[in-house]
Amino acid sequence: MNARSPVTDMMDFDDPALANQLFGPHNAHLDLLAAASGARIGNRGASVFVESPNPAVRQSLRKVFAQLYELLGAGVALSMQDIARAYEMVRLDPNLNIGQFYREAVLVSPQCKAVTARNMAQKTYMDVLHRYELVFAVGPAGTGKTYLAVAMALSMFQQRRVKRIVLTRPAVEAGERLGFLPGDLAEKVNPYLRPLYDALHDMMPQPKVASMLESGAIEVAPLAFMRGRTLNDAYIILDEAQNTTQEQMKMFLTRMGFGSRMAVTGDTTQIDLPVRPGGVKPESGLIHALSVLKNVNGLAVHHFTRDDVVRHPLVGAVVSAYDNADKNGAAN
């Protein structure tokens, strides 16, 4: 790298083909990083220049380019989101090794995709899922709470650390009544469980998912089906836990058997519990459990924030807008 002026850095890359991958189609990756950093970024052949009066910005971008180029050389495919997140992570932690995120991927199965953390919060969450038998993950939509828990469950099943996977969530409608649903029991509850199926299908081919569902290796069921059961040697995930009652949460947590693990995920800002007769709204079982179990050893609670959202960038903006509106409403 040669400094061309006090505010411009230049980096030269040996492999023009890899450099083109790094820059993106029509320099789309460079444009993305320029918008994120406020720097002026361009290329001349297999070289990239970064122009910014802020030395910290130039240093972060140099580290991002160097590490992403190395990853591309190792055969790692990078998306637009990977590029944007890489800069944000290095900006927050200048000593971060981006490659570590890809080396510590959760391997769902040898034939299927590897799932990697997209930010430090997700990496910490994955570490917690490895270490603890009971984990609560709390935070806004789009932070990967359920997705990473499903990936960990599939990985542990492949390693024969558990014999089956149980995915469940309360059958609570989000602000509207679906009315009578036709079909048998499975068809009636499937609309509530669709997000869990979506996560499975994103990680494995549909025939593989269907085979595991048919054999009972994966069970997807509404929370009401958990009563009276003891689940041994299973990885059990409770999604949308904010919509459980206190009684339901206690019932679920006491289903845990020997050799089992549990992940409980939810967003305490999106509670859809119906109002009881007399206009009383029940307290969320998730909120109650976090209070009751705070001094219990052997479990972990991981909190995500709106800064950890990894869906489309607009999702983070929407979450922030609603949070600000709620705060302003409370203030008024």
N, C-alpha and C positions, 0 to 999 in steps of 0.2 A: 504494500500500500504506500502510495506517495502523496504527500500533502501538496496540493497545488496552490492553496492560498490559506490564510488564517481561518477561513470559514468553509473550505471545500476539501473533502477527503476523496481519494480515488482508490478503488480496489480492483486488482487485475486477477482474472481467473484463468486457469490453465486449459480447461476443457470448454470450448465454445458451446457444445451441445448442452452440457450441464448448466452453463451460464444462462442459456436461453430458457431452460426449464425454471431456473431461479427467477429470471425476470418476468416469466409468465407470457401468455399469448398477448401480443401487441403491448408488452410491458405492463400488463395488468397488475402484476404483483408490485412492481415499482410504484405505480400510481396509488395502490392501496396503502403502501407504507408511507408514501408522501402525505396522503390525507391523514393518516394516523399520527404522524410525527410532526407535521408542519414544515418538514424540510423539502428542499427541491432535490429530486432524485432523477437521474437519467443514466443512460448507458452510451458507451462508444465501443461497438464491437463486443468483446467479452469482458469489458471493464465497466464498472458502475461508479458514478460520482454522487456524493452526498454533499449538499450545500446547506449549511445552517449556522447561524451565529452562536447557537447553543452547543458547547462541546459535549455535554452529556447526551444530547440527541444524536450527535455524530458517532459517539462511542457506542451507544446502544445499537444503532443501525449497522455499524461495522461488525459487532458481535453477532447480530442476527444474520447478516449475509454470510459470514464465515461459517456459522454453525449449520445454517440451512443448506449451504453448498456441500458441506461434508455429509449431511444426511442424504441429499440427492445422490451423491457419489456412492453411498452405501445401499442404494436401491429403494429408499423410502419415498413413497409417493406423497406429495404435499398438496393440499387443497388451498383455496383462497382463505378459508377460515384458519387453517394451520399457520399460514403466513401472518395473518393479522394477530392471532393469539401469541405467536412467537415474539413479536415486537412488544406486545403489552406485558408479557411475562418478564422479558429481559429488562424492560423499562422499570418494572417494579423491583426486580432483583438482578442487578448487573452481573452477579456471579453465577447466575443460573446456567446449567448445562441442559440445553433443550433436548439433546440426544437421550438424556436419561429418561425422559418421558416415554420415548419410543422403545427403549431397551426394557423398560419395566411394564410392558403391555400385558394385559390379561388375555391369555390365549383361550378363546371360547372352545375351540376344537382344532385339531390339525388341519382340517379341510375348510374351516370357516375363518372369518375375519378376526384379527387381533384388535382389542379395544384398548385405547390408550387414554390417559388423563389429558385433558385439554387446558388445564391451568393448575396452579398450586393447590387450590381448594379441592379439586378432584383428586389430585395425587395423594393428599392427606387423607381424603375419604377412602381411597382404595387401600391405603396402608391400614386404616382403622378396620376396614372390612376383613383384611387378612388376620388381624391380631385378636379381634374380639368376637365372642359368640353371639352377643346381642348388641346391635347398633341402631341408634335412632339418627336419622338424617332429616334435618329440618331446613327448609329454605324455599325460595320462589320457584315457579315453573321454569324449566329450561336449564337447570343447573346439573342435571344428570343423576339425580338421587336414585331414581328407580332403574334407569338404564344401566348404570354401573353395578347396582346390586344384582340385576339379572345376569350381567356378564360374569360377575364373580360366582354366582350360583352355578352357571353353566360350566365355568372353569373347574370348580371344585367337583362337579359331577364327573367331568372328564377325567379328573385325577383320582376318582373313586373315594374321595373324602366324604361324600354324601351319596346316598342311594337314590334319592329322588328330590325333585324341586316342587315346592308348593307355592303358588302365586295367588294372592287373594286381595280383595279390596271390598269395602262396604258398598252395597247397592244403593247409593244415595244420588239423586238427580241434582244437577247443578243449576238450580234456579228455575227449572221448568218441569212439568209433569209429562211423562211419556205416555201415560194412560195404559190401556190394555195392550200387551205385546203378544202376538200370535206365536204358535209353535210349542215345542216341548220345553221342559225346564231349562235345558242347556241353551236353547235359542232365546229364551226370555232373559237370561242373565248375561248373554254374550255382549250386548251393547255396553254394559257396565265394565266389562273386563277387556274391552278392545285395546286400550293402551298397553296392556301387558302382552297381548298377542303381537302388537306392533313391534315391541322391543324384541321379542323372540324372532320374528320374521326378519328383522333388520340384521340380526347376527347369524342366522342359520337359514339354509334353503327351506322353502315351505315343505317339501316332502320329509325332510329330517324332523322338522317341528311336528308335523302330523304323526310321524312314526312314534316320537317320544310321548306325544299326548295319548295316542292309542294304547301304548304299552303301560302307561301310568308313570313313566319316568318323570314326566311333567304333569302336574295337576293345576288347572286354573279354575278357581271356584270363588263364589261370593263368601264373605266373612261368616255369614250365618251357618255355612256348612262346617265350620271349624268346631262348633260346640260338641263336647263329649269325646273329642279325639285327643290322643297323645301321639305326637309326631316324632319318631326316633329316626336318626340318621338322615335327616332331611334339611334342605336349605329352604327356609320359609320367609317369604317377603310379603309384608303388608303394605300395600300402596294406598295413597289418599287417606292416611291414618287420621288426619284432622277431622274426618267425617265419621269417626267412631264415637260411641258414647263411652262413658267411664266403664260401664259394665262390659261392653264389647271388648274394650282394650284389655281389661283384666282377664277376660275369658281367653283372648288370643294369646297373651303372654304366657298363660299357664298351660298352653298346648305344647310347649317346648319339651322335647324328650332328650334322652341320652344321644350324644353324637350329632346333635342338631345345631343349626345356626339360625338366627333371625335377623332380618333387616326391616326396620319400620320407617317408612318414608312419608313425609307430609309437608304441607304448607299451611302454617297457622293463620295466614291472612286470607285463605280461601275456604272458609268453613261453610258447608251447605246443609248442616243439620236442620231438620224441620222443627218448627216451633211446636211444642207440646200443648195439649189442652190447657187453657188458662193463660195462653200467651207466654209461657215460659220456654226459653230456648236453652237446651241442655248444654253443659260445658263440654267442650271437645275432649274426648278421651286421650288424645295426644298431649294436649296442654296439661291435663291432669296428671298423666303419667310422667311427664318431664319434671313436674313438681314433686310428685310422690317418690320417684326413684332417683332423685338427684344425689343421694348419699349412698346408693347401692353400689358396691364394688363389683367389678367384672363386666360392666357394660360401658358403652361409649355413646356420647352424643356429639354429632358433627353438625355444625351450623353453616349453611351457605348464605350468601348475601346476594343482592341484585347485581353486584359487580361480578359474580361468578356465573352469570347466565351465559350459556354457550350455544343457544339457538341463534336464529337470525338476529342480527344486531338490533332490529326493531323491537324484538321481545324485551331486551334489556331496557330500551327507552320506554316501552309501554309500562313495564313494572315500575320504573322510576316515576313516571307520570302519575300512576295510581297511588303510589306511596306518598308522593307530595300532596296529592289531592286529599288523601286521608288525613295527613298531618294538618293541612290548612283547615279542613272541616272540623277537626278536633279543637284547633285553636280558636275557631269562631264560635 
